[in-house]
């Protein structure tokens, strides 16, 4: 996983999240996060969001790709599973 602003590896992809703006916050309508492509349209988030609520580093998120090749976040499938948490 990424720890700060390091260079992503070839398995990393950018995933965009649409943000709901309330009372002029946040100041952006979209936030992009690095994620590791897990195949079948799922990614594991690889950095901590600033504005997105309800997701964290390591979460598994379903994605879809639009006509421009942009990968958009969908439903959060759940937290990452590891040998110690499975």
MOSULCOR-V642828 format. One record per residue. RES is the residue in one small letter. OMEGA is omega in radians with two decimals (NA if undefined). Layout:
# MOSULCOR-V642828
res:RES omega:OMEGA
res:RES omega:OMEGA
This chain:
# MOSULCOR-V642828
res:x omega:3.11
res:x omega:3.07
res:x omega:-3.08
res:x omega:-3.03
res:x omega:3.08
res:x omega:3.11
res:x omega:3.10
res:x omega:3.09
res:x omega:-3.11
res:x omega:3.12
res:x omega:-3.10
res:x omega:3.08
res:x omega:3.05
res:x omega:3.10
res:x omega:3.14
res:x omega:3.09
res:x omega:3.02
res:x omega:-3.10
res:x omega:3.02
res:x omega:-3.11
res:x omega:3.09
res:x omega:3.13
res:x omega:3.12
res:x omega:3.08
res:x omega:-0.11
res:x omega:-3.08
res:x omega:-3.14
res:x omega:3.12
res:x omega:-3.10
res:x omega:2.99
res:x omega:3.11
res:x omega:3.09
res:x omega:2.96
res:x omega:3.12
res:x omega:3.08
res:x omega:-3.13
res:x omega:3.13
res:x omega:-3.14
res:x omega:3.13
res:x omega:3.11
res:x omega:3.13
res:x omega:3.07
res:x omega:3.01
res:x omega:-3.10
res:x omega:-3.01
res:x omega:2.99
res:x omega:-3.04
res:x omega:3.11
res:x omega:3.05
res:x omega:-3.01
res:x omega:-3.02
res:x omega:3.13
res:x omega:3.04
res:x omega:3.05
res:x omega:-3.14
res:x omega:3.08
res:x omega:-3.14
res:x omega:3.12
res:x omega:3.08
res:x omega:-3.06
res:x omega:3.03
res:x omega:-3.12
res:x omega:2.99
res:x omega:-3.11
res:x omega:-3.13
res:x omega:-3.10
res:x omega:3.12
res:x omega:-3.14
res:x omega:3.13
res:x omega:-3.14
res:x omega:-3.11
res:x omega:3.12
res:x omega:3.04
res:x omega:-3.09
res:x omega:3.02
res:x omega:-3.11
res:x omega:3.14
res:x omega:3.10
res:x omega:3.08
res:x omega:3.05
res:x omega:3.11
res:x omega:3.13
res:x omega:-3.11
res:x omega:-3.11
res:x omega:-3.10
res:x omega:NA
